[in-house]
Amino acid sequence: MDFVEVEGKSYEEAIKKASIELSTDEKDLDIEVKEVNTKGILGLLGTKKVRITARIKEKDSPEEFGIKFLNDLGPRIGLSFNINVSKVNEKLDRVLFLIQCNDGDILIGKDGEILEALQHIVRLAIAKKFKENLKILVDINGYREKRKTALSIMAKRLADKVKRTGKGLKTDPLNPYERRIIHTLFKHNRNITTKSEGEGHTKRVTISPVGNTARGVHGRR
């Protein structure tokens, strides 16, 4: 039972009764006043009656709120979403919102720019609602996994050239998630080191030979 209808001699008494019947705190109730009768029996006594309907407030988790936020957004831009939520990695405690939809490219944009903006909006909405900075990842039609594969292939090719020439090379500008993919790829590599360089949200990753980081660095070719 998530709601009750009760009466009391005062508003406070009615709420207290509802709280007891629903076994929850008064602050967790949504109250609707149904009737206030200030007349007593035959209109002679000074008693009054208050009748209310009390419901337990919905307690969304950040994940549930994120799903609702995205589902409300879909119709506004003419898209219908099917959303699944899971943990990307238990250690990282990052939550993945995987959106499946037709015409998903509209929300991905060039090199995932629109997708990054959407993810930022969802993160801000959750932070405002729950007063916490939840680590989230928003993906559309598996784009990020495809992008991860493409970035890994590109980075390995650059690393091979770096080892042949002994000179560092830079990637194109990448967002934080994409840079992390490359840093993780070479994290335990004894011959290659990586470093993010630049200002702002997107930065280039410099791939350099270990021990020769001072040598010339070239942009991606």
C-alpha positions as CSV (number, residue, x, y, z in Angstrom):
1,M,0.0,0.0,0.0
2,D,1.5,3.3,-1.0
3,F,-1.4,5.7,-0.1
4,V,-4.1,6.1,2.6
5,E,-7.0,8.3,3.3
6,V,-7.3,9.4,6.9
7,E,-9.1,11.9,9.1
8,G,-7.9,13.9,12.0
9,K,-9.1,16.8,14.3
10,S,-6.3,18.8,12.7
11,Y,-4.0,18.8,9.7
12,E,-1.1,17.7,11.8
13,E,-3.0,14.9,13.4
14,A,-4.1,13.6,10.0
15,I,-0.6,13.6,8.7
16,K,0.7,11.8,11.8
17,K,-2.0,9.1,11.3
18,A,-1.0,8.7,7.7
19,S,2.7,8.4,8.6
20,I,2.0,5.6,11.1
21,E,-0.3,3.7,8.7
22,L,2.3,3.9,5.9
23,S,5.2,3.3,8.2
24,T,7.2,6.2,6.8
25,D,8.4,9.7,7.9
26,E,6.1,12.6,7.4
27,K,8.6,14.3,5.2
28,D,8.3,11.4,2.7
29,L,4.6,12.0,2.1
30,D,2.8,13.8,-0.6
31,I,-0.4,15.3,1.0
32,E,-3.7,16.2,-0.7
33,V,-6.4,17.8,1.5
34,K,-9.8,16.3,0.6
35,E,-12.0,18.0,3.1
36,V,-11.9,20.5,5.9
37,N,-15.0,20.7,8.1
38,T,-14.9,23.4,10.8
39,K,-18.4,22.6,12.1
40,G,-19.0,20.2,15.0
41,I,-22.0,18.0,15.6
42,L,-25.1,19.9,14.6
43,G,-22.9,22.9,14.1
44,L,-22.9,23.5,17.8
45,L,-19.5,22.2,19.0
46,G,-16.2,23.9,18.1
47,T,-14.5,20.7,16.7
48,K,-13.3,20.3,13.2
49,K,-12.4,17.5,10.9
50,V,-9.6,17.3,8.3
51,R,-9.6,14.5,5.7
52,I,-6.5,13.9,3.6
53,T,-5.0,11.5,1.1
54,A,-1.4,10.7,1.8
55,R,1.0,9.0,-0.7
56,I,4.6,7.9,-0.3
57,K,6.8,10.1,-2.4
58,E,8.5,8.5,-5.3
59,K,12.2,8.0,-4.6
60,D,14.0,7.9,-7.8
61,S,17.6,6.6,-7.9
62,P,20.0,8.6,-10.1
63,E,19.8,5.8,-12.6
64,E,16.0,5.9,-12.7
65,F,16.0,9.7,-13.0
66,G,18.5,9.5,-15.8
67,I,16.3,7.1,-17.8
68,K,13.2,9.4,-17.2
69,F,15.2,12.5,-18.2
70,L,16.3,10.8,-21.5
71,N,12.9,9.4,-22.2
72,D,11.3,12.8,-21.8
73,L,14.0,14.3,-24.1
74,G,13.4,11.8,-26.9
75,P,9.9,13.0,-28.1
76,R,11.1,16.6,-27.9
77,I,13.5,15.9,-30.7
78,G,11.4,13.4,-32.6
79,L,13.2,10.3,-31.4
80,S,12.0,7.2,-29.5
81,F,14.5,5.7,-27.0
82,N,15.0,2.3,-25.6
83,I,17.4,2.7,-22.6
84,N,19.4,0.1,-20.7
85,V,21.5,1.0,-17.6
86,S,24.5,-1.0,-16.4
87,K,27.9,-0.5,-14.7
88,V,30.8,0.0,-17.1
89,N,33.2,-1.1,-14.5
90,E,32.6,-2.0,-10.8
91,K,35.9,-0.5,-9.8
92,L,35.4,2.7,-11.6
93,D,31.8,2.9,-10.4
94,R,30.7,4.4,-13.7
95,V,27.1,4.1,-14.9
96,L,26.4,3.4,-18.6
97,F,23.1,4.7,-20.2
98,L,22.9,2.8,-23.5
99,I,20.4,4.3,-25.8
100,Q,19.0,2.3,-28.7
101,C,17.1,4.3,-31.3
102,N,16.6,4.8,-35.0
103,D,18.4,7.8,-36.5
104,G,20.9,7.7,-33.6
105,D,23.5,9.5,-35.7
106,I,21.6,12.7,-35.1
107,L,22.5,12.6,-31.4
108,I,26.1,11.4,-32.0
109,G,27.3,14.2,-34.3
110,K,30.7,14.6,-35.9
111,D,33.3,12.6,-33.8
112,G,30.7,12.2,-31.1
113,E,30.5,16.0,-30.3
114,I,26.7,16.0,-29.8
115,L,26.8,12.8,-27.8
116,E,29.4,14.4,-25.4
117,A,27.1,17.4,-25.0
118,L,24.1,15.1,-24.2
119,Q,26.2,13.2,-21.7
120,H,27.2,16.5,-20.0
121,I,23.5,17.6,-19.8
122,V,22.5,14.3,-18.2
123,R,25.3,14.5,-15.7
124,L,24.3,18.1,-14.7
125,A,20.7,17.2,-14.4
126,I,21.5,14.3,-12.1
127,A,23.9,16.4,-10.1
128,K,21.3,19.1,-9.6
129,K,18.6,16.6,-8.5
130,F,20.7,14.4,-6.2
131,K,23.5,16.8,-5.1
132,E,26.1,14.3,-6.2
133,N,28.5,14.0,-9.1
134,L,27.6,10.6,-10.5
135,K,30.1,9.2,-13.0
136,I,28.1,8.4,-16.1
137,L,28.6,7.4,-19.7
138,V,26.0,7.9,-22.3
139,D,26.2,5.8,-25.5
140,I,24.0,5.5,-28.6
141,N,23.7,2.3,-30.6
142,G,27.1,1.1,-29.4
143,Y,28.9,4.0,-30.9
144,R,31.5,4.3,-28.1
145,E,32.6,0.6,-28.5
146,K,33.1,1.2,-32.2
147,R,35.0,4.4,-31.5
148,K,37.1,2.6,-28.9
149,T,38.1,0.0,-31.5
150,A,39.0,2.7,-34.1
151,L,41.0,4.7,-31.6
152,S,42.9,1.6,-30.5
153,I,43.8,0.7,-34.0
154,M,44.9,4.3,-34.8
155,A,47.0,4.6,-31.6
156,K,48.8,1.3,-32.2
157,R,49.7,2.4,-35.7
158,L,51.1,5.7,-34.3
159,A,53.0,3.8,-31.7
160,D,54.6,1.5,-34.3
161,K,55.7,4.6,-36.2
162,V,57.0,6.1,-33.0
163,K,59.1,3.1,-32.3
164,R,60.5,3.0,-35.8
165,T,61.4,6.7,-36.0
166,G,62.1,7.4,-32.3
167,K,60.0,10.6,-32.6
168,G,56.8,11.4,-30.7
169,L,53.5,11.8,-32.6
170,K,50.2,13.6,-31.6
171,T,46.7,12.4,-32.1
172,D,43.8,14.6,-33.2
173,P,42.0,16.5,-30.4
174,L,40.1,13.9,-28.2
175,N,37.6,14.2,-25.4
176,P,38.5,12.9,-21.9
177,Y,36.9,9.5,-22.4
178,E,38.8,9.0,-25.7
179,R,42.1,10.1,-24.2
180,R,41.6,7.6,-21.3
181,I,41.3,4.8,-23.9
182,I,44.7,5.6,-25.3
183,H,46.4,6.1,-21.9
184,T,45.0,2.8,-20.7
185,L,46.1,1.0,-23.9
186,F,49.8,1.9,-23.2
187,K,49.6,2.0,-19.4
188,H,51.9,-1.1,-19.0
189,N,53.9,-0.6,-22.2
190,R,57.6,-0.4,-21.5
191,N,58.5,1.2,-24.8
192,I,55.7,3.8,-25.2
193,T,54.5,6.7,-23.0
194,T,51.5,8.9,-23.4
195,K,50.6,12.4,-22.3
196,S,47.6,14.7,-22.8
197,E,48.5,18.2,-24.0
198,G,46.5,21.3,-24.7
199,E,43.8,23.4,-23.1
200,G,40.0,22.9,-22.7
201,H,37.8,19.8,-23.0
202,T,39.5,18.3,-26.0
203,K,43.2,17.7,-26.0
204,R,45.7,15.9,-28.1
205,V,47.6,12.8,-26.8
206,T,51.3,12.7,-27.4
207,I,52.6,9.2,-28.0
208,S,56.4,9.1,-27.4
209,P,59.1,6.5,-27.1
210,V,60.2,5.9,-23.5
211,G,63.5,7.7,-22.7
212,N,63.2,9.9,-25.8
213,T,60.3,12.2,-24.8
214,A,62.4,15.3,-25.5
215,R,62.8,14.6,-29.2
216,G,60.6,16.2,-31.9
217,V,56.9,15.7,-31.7
218,H,54.8,15.8,-34.8
219,G,51.0,16.0,-35.4
220,R,49.1,13.0,-36.6
221,R,49.7,12.0,-40.2
